[in-house]
């Protein structure tokens, strides 16, 4: 039974390095970086027009994730509204937010800090 045409089990299956293994498909993640600067001038837009979260993030130079966090706090100075389940920002609200910005960014009170004493 050991003729020339017979192969050992390793030869028949091939070595582990020679077999093509399917690549694990990586889950696409959101781009968490700051978007590039806006290609439009916010001062030339009418005040009643709406901006998407990505456009707003480009104008105020923050990440879309930061806007998402801010939407969890209804008292945040940057106002938004939901249209068809998507958050939209009025140009007037973005202008008001930019006009009211100081050099120190706004820090919202988080739940984790509620139980800790504030250090100087």
LUMBA-48586 format. One record per residue (C-alpha): residue in three letters; residue number from 1; x, z, y. Coordinates in steps of 0.2 Angstrom, whole numbers, plus 2048, in hexadecimal, padded with zeros to 3 digits. Layout:
% LUMBA-48586
res;n;px;pz;py
ALA;NUM;X;Z;Y
...
% end
This chain:
% LUMBA-48586
res;n;px;pz;py
UNK;1;800;800;800
UNK;2;80E;801;80C
UNK;3;810;7EE;810
UNK;4;817;7E7;81F
UNK;5;805;7E4;827
UNK;6;801;7F6;827
UNK;7;804;801;836
UNK;8;806;814;838
UNK;9;7F9;81D;841
UNK;10;804;81F;851
UNK;11;807;80C;851
UNK;12;7F5;808;84E
UNK;13;7EF;813;85C
UNK;14;7FE;811;867
UNK;15;808;81F;86F
UNK;16;7FF;82A;87C
UNK;17;809;823;88A
UNK;18;804;811;886
UNK;19;7F1;814;885
UNK;20;7E8;810;895
UNK;21;7DF;820;89A
UNK;22;7D0;81E;8A6
UNK;23;7D5;825;8B7
UNK;24;7CB;834;8BC
UNK;25;7C0;82E;8CB
UNK;26;7C3;839;8DA
UNK;27;7B4;83F;8E4
UNK;28;7B4;837;8F5
UNK;29;7B5;845;902
UNK;30;7AF;844;914
UNK;31;7BC;840;921
UNK;32;7BF;852;929
UNK;33;7CB;84C;937
UNK;34;7C8;849;949
UNK;35;7C1;838;94B
UNK;36;7CA;82C;957
UNK;37;7C6;82C;969
UNK;38;7B5;824;96E
UNK;39;7B5;812;972
UNK;40;7A8;814;97F
UNK;41;7A7;81D;98F
UNK;42;79B;82B;98F
UNK;43;798;82B;9A2
UNK;44;791;819;9A1
UNK;45;784;81D;994
UNK;46;772;821;999
UNK;47;76F;834;997
UNK;48;760;831;98C
UNK;49;76A;828;97E
UNK;50;76F;830;96E
UNK;51;780;832;966
UNK;52;783;835;953
UNK;53;78D;844;94D
UNK;54;79C;839;94B
UNK;55;79B;831;95C
UNK;56;799;842;964
UNK;57;7A8;849;95A
UNK;58;7B2;83A;961
UNK;59;7AD;83E;973
UNK;60;7B0;851;973
UNK;61;7BF;84F;967
UNK;62;7B9;85A;95A
UNK;63;7B6;857;947
UNK;64;7A5;853;941
UNK;65;7A7;863;936
UNK;66;7A8;86D;946
UNK;67;798;866;94C
UNK;68;790;86A;93B
UNK;69;795;87C;93D
UNK;70;78F;87D;94F
UNK;71;77E;876;949
UNK;72;77C;886;93F
UNK;73;77C;890;94F
UNK;74;76D;88C;959
UNK;75;774;895;968
UNK;76;783;889;969
UNK;77;784;880;97A
UNK;78;785;86E;973
UNK;79;773;86A;970
UNK;80;76D;85E;962
UNK;81;75D;858;95A
UNK;82;759;851;949
UNK;83;751;840;948
UNK;84;74D;839;937
UNK;85;757;847;930
UNK;86;767;843;939
UNK;87;76E;84D;947
UNK;88;76F;844;958
UNK;89;776;84A;968
UNK;90;770;844;979
UNK;91;77D;83D;985
UNK;92;777;84A;992
UNK;93;77A;858;986
UNK;94;78B;852;982
UNK;95;78F;850;995
UNK;96;788;862;999
UNK;97;793;869;98A
UNK;98;7A3;860;991
UNK;99;79F;866;9A2
UNK;100;79D;878;99D
UNK;101;7AD;879;992
UNK;102;7BB;884;997
UNK;103;7CD;884;991
UNK;104;7C9;891;983
UNK;105;7BE;88A;976
UNK;106;7AE;893;972
UNK;107;7AF;89F;963
UNK;108;79F;8A3;95A
UNK;109;79C;8B3;951
UNK;110;79D;8B1;93F
UNK;111;795;8BB;931
UNK;112;7A6;8C0;92A
UNK;113;7AC;8C8;93A
UNK;114;79C;8D2;93B
UNK;115;7A2;8E0;930
UNK;116;7B4;8E1;937
UNK;117;7BB;8E9;947
UNK;118;7C1;8DD;953
UNK;119;7D4;8DE;956
UNK;120;7DB;8DD;967
% end
